[in-house]
Amino acid sequence: MRVLHKFKVILKKIILFMTRIGLLSDTHSFLDPKIYEYFKDVDEIWHAGDVGSIEVLDELRKFKPVRGVYGNIDDHVIRTELPEFKRFTIEKVTVLMTHIAGKPGKYSKPALEELQKGAPKLFICGHSHILLVKHDPLFNMLWMNPGACGFKGFHQVKTLLRFNIDGDRIQDLEAIDIGKRV
């Protein structure tokens, strides 16, 4: 019995070492039910702004732990719940998240100022409604924008990102198309 217990403890430590992340942005007050299926096995959901309504944030929080930032369409209620910039470390990966950032080589002034305070290993933004993942050689970081998963905007498909953080590695990145924006 004691050996079985030790095995379970070791197995739990191995499983917990990797953190599974679901990343979305620009819900604009709409939470597509498909998100629950695609994010059922993630440990955390990260929202890169333009949540749209506190109800969306509340629903996500009922489902999984949530980290996020507010976006340009978010009202004072959401802005009291979420910051403009969020810095944190998960496992051994430093993360900086904001909504409006631009892209590598063309950052917005506030994002550039924040990056100059200290570049993270992973930089996340939203706003453009365009899913894109790039390495930024200037700051030696991975830059991610999950696109948009709401119905408002010019994007043609709703998108999400899903990936794992294992120690200091960002791996198993998946771009997920959850359907046409109608």
Residue pairs with C-beta under 8 A, 6 or more apart in sequence:
17 91
17 166
17 167
18 164
18 165
18 166
19 43
19 44
19 90
19 91
19 164
19 165
19 166
20 41
20 42
20 43
20 44
20 162
20 163
20 164
21 42
21 43
21 44
21 45
21 46
21 90
21 162
21 163
21 164
21 165
22 35
22 38
22 39
22 42
22 44
22 45
22 46
22 64
22 160
22 161
22 162
23 45
23 46
23 48
23 124
23 144
23 146
23 160
23 161
23 162
23 163
24 35
24 45
24 46
24 47
24 48
24 146
24 149
24 160
24 161
25 47
25 48
25 49
25 50
25 71
25 99
25 125
25 126
25 127
25 145
25 146
25 147
25 148
25 149
26 48
26 49
26 50
26 71
26 126
26 127
26 129
26 147
26 148
26 149
26 150
26 152
26 153
27 47
27 50
27 51
27 52
27 56
27 148
27 149
27 150
28 50
28 52
28 73
28 148
28 150
28 151
28 152
28 153
29 51
29 52
29 53
29 55
29 56
29 150
30 52
30 56
30 150
30 151
30 152
31 56
31 59
31 60
32 149
32 150
32 158
32 178
32 179
34 178
34 179
35 149
35 160
35 178
36 63
38 160
38 162
38 176
38 178
39 45
39 63
39 64
39 160
39 162
42 64
42 162
43 64
43 65
44 64
44 65
44 66
44 67
44 90
45 60
45 63
45 64
45 65
45 66
45 67
46 66
46 67
46 68
46 97
46 124
47 57
47 60
47 66
47 67
47 68
47 69
47 82
48 68
48 69
48 71
48 97
48 98
48 99
48 124
48 125
48 126
48 127
48 145
48 146
49 68
49 69
49 70
49 71
49 72
49 74
49 82
49 98
49 99
49 100
49 125
49 126
49 127
50 71
50 72
50 73
50 74
50 99
50 126
50 127
50 148
50 150
51 57
51 68
51 70
51 71
51 74
51 78
51 82
52 73
52 74
52 150
53 78
54 77
54 78
54 81
57 66
57 68
57 78
57 81
57 82
60 66
67 86
67 88
67 97
68 82
68 86
68 97
69 82
69 83
69 84
69 85
69 86
69 97
69 98
69 99
70 78
70 79
70 81
70 82
70 83
70 84
70 99
71 99
71 100
71 126
71 127
72 99
72 100
72 127
74 82
84 98
84 99
84 110
85 96
85 97
85 98
85 110
85 114
86 95
86 96
86 97
86 98
87 94
87 95
87 96
87 97
87 120
88 94
88 95
89 95
90 165
91 165
91 166
91 167
91 168
92 167
92 168
93 120
93 121
93 122
93 165
93 168
93 169
93 170
94 118
94 120
94 121
94 122
95 120
95 121
95 122
95 123
95 124
96 114
96 115
96 119
96 120
96 122
96 123
96 124
97 123
97 124
97 125
98 110
98 111
98 114
98 124
98 125
99 125
99 126
99 127
100 108
100 110
100 111
100 125
100 126
100 127
101 107
101 108
101 111
101 123
101 125
101 127
102 108
102 111
102 112
102 125
103 128
103 132
103 134
103 143
103 145
104 134
104 135
104 136
104 137
104 138
104 139
104 143
105 136
105 138
107 115
111 125
115 123
115 139
119 139
119 140
119 141
120 141
121 141
121 142
121 168
121 170
122 141
122 142
122 144
122 170
123 136
123 139
123 141
123 142
123 143
123 144
124 143
124 144
124 145
124 146
125 143
125 144
125 145
126 145
126 146
126 148
127 145
128 145
128 147
129 147
129 148
129 153
129 154
129 155
130 145
130 147
130 155
131 145
131 146
131 147
131 159
131 161
131 175
132 143
132 144
132 145
132 147
133 142
133 143
133 144
133 145
133 161
133 173
133 175
134 142
134 143
135 141
135 142
135 143
136 142
136 143
142 170
144 161
146 159
146 160
146 161
147 155
147 157
147 158
147 159
147 160
148 155
148 158
148 159
148 181
149 158
149 159
149 160
149 178
150 158
150 181
151 158
151 181
151 182
153 181
155 181
156 180
156 181
157 177
157 178
157 179
157 180
157 181
158 177
158 178
158 179
158 180
158 181
159 175
159 176
159 177
159 178
160 175
160 176
160 178
161 173
161 174
161 175
161 176
162 172
162 173
162 174
162 176
163 170
163 171
163 172
163 173
163 174
164 170
164 171
164 172
165 171
